[in-house]
Amino acid sequence: MSGEKQDVVTLWRPVGPRELELIQESGMRAFPPRLPEQPIFYPVLSEEYAVKIARDWNVPASGSGYVTRFEVRRNFLDNYRVQAAGGSAHLEYWIPAEEMIAFNEAIVGEIEVIAEFR
């Protein structure tokens, strides 16, 4: 399809070591299903916000934090509103856990790890 590159949105997701293992098990193609206490999946709209979460939350919680970057088809994301989580720089999508299969199917290409904190 021509012009497909413009039809994607780049997103970031801070993850801990266990979530990263599960992403790697998928061949860097999918995020794992949410746990029962995680009803929402929160990909974020800026690398800076993902770095802050990975460094300030994931490292204290699990010893390491990683920032992933990936592209999602725009026509999938058009079904969701961008949410501000406490500030205008903290923008994210709220994807219900039961929609993770569809979300993963909307990922274009591989999920990349672009930063690591310990």
NORVENLIN-V810971 format. One record per pair of residues at least 4 apart in sequence whose ideal C-beta (glycine too) atoms are under 6 Angstrom apart, sorted by the first residue. I is the first residue (numbers start at 1). GAP is how many residues later the second one is. D is the distance in Angstrom with one decimal. If there is no record, write none. Layout:
<<I | GAP | D> <I | GAP | D>>
//
This chain:
<<7 | 67 | 5.0> <8 | 63 | 4.1> <8 | 65 | 5.9> <8 | 100 | 5.1> <9 | 63 | 5.5> <9 | 65 | 5.4> <9 | 68 | 5.4> <10 | 61 | 5.5> <11 | 32 | 4.2> <11 | 61 | 5.8> <12 | 32 | 5.2> <12 | 35 | 5.3> <12 | 38 | 3.7> <12 | 55 | 5.9> <12 | 57 | 5.3> <13 | 30 | 4.9> <13 | 55 | 4.8> <14 | 36 | 4.7> <14 | 39 | 3.9> <14 | 40 | 3.8> <14 | 44 | 5.8> <14 | 51 | 5.9> <14 | 53 | 5.7> <15 | 4 | 3.9> <15 | 5 | 5.1> <15 | 51 | 5.2> <15 | 53 | 5.9> <16 | 42 | 4.6> <16 | 46 | 4.1> <17 | 45 | 5.6> <17 | 47 | 5.2> <20 | 46 | 5.2> <22 | 10 | 3.8> <23 | 88 | 5.6> <26 | 4 | 4.0> <28 | 82 | 4.3> <28 | 83 | 4.8> <30 | 74 | 3.9> <33 | 67 | 5.6> <34 | 4 | 4.0> <34 | 7 | 5.9> <34 | 63 | 3.6> <39 | 58 | 5.2> <40 | 54 | 5.0> <41 | 54 | 4.2> <41 | 59 | 6.0> <42 | 50 | 4.8> <43 | 50 | 5.4> <44 | 5 | 4.7> <44 | 6 | 5.1> <44 | 48 | 4.5> <45 | 46 | 4.1> <49 | 41 | 5.5> <50 | 17 | 4.6> <51 | 4 | 5.9> <51 | 16 | 5.6> <51 | 64 | 6.0> <52 | 4 | 5.6> <53 | 4 | 5.0> <54 | 4 | 4.9> <54 | 11 | 3.3> <54 | 12 | 6.0> <54 | 13 | 5.0> <54 | 63 | 5.5> <55 | 4 | 5.8> <55 | 10 | 5.9> <55 | 62 | 4.5> <58 | 4 | 5.9> <58 | 7 | 2.9> <59 | 6 | 4.7> <59 | 58 | 5.1> <64 | 54 | 4.9> <65 | 52 | 4.6> <66 | 47 | 5.2> <66 | 50 | 5.3> <67 | 47 | 5.3> <67 | 48 | 4.0> <68 | 43 | 5.1> <68 | 45 | 5.7> <69 | 43 | 5.0> <69 | 45 | 4.9> <70 | 37 | 5.5> <70 | 41 | 4.4> <71 | 37 | 4.5> <71 | 38 | 5.9> <72 | 4 | 6.0> <72 | 5 | 5.7> <72 | 34 | 5.0> <72 | 35 | 5.7> <73 | 33 | 4.5> <76 | 30 | 3.6> <80 | 13 | 5.0> <82 | 9 | 5.3> <83 | 9 | 5.6> <83 | 11 | 5.3> <84 | 7 | 5.9> <85 | 5 | 4.4> <85 | 7 | 5.6> <86 | 4 | 5.2> <95 | 4 | 5.5> <95 | 8 | 5.1> <99 | 4 | 5.8>>
//
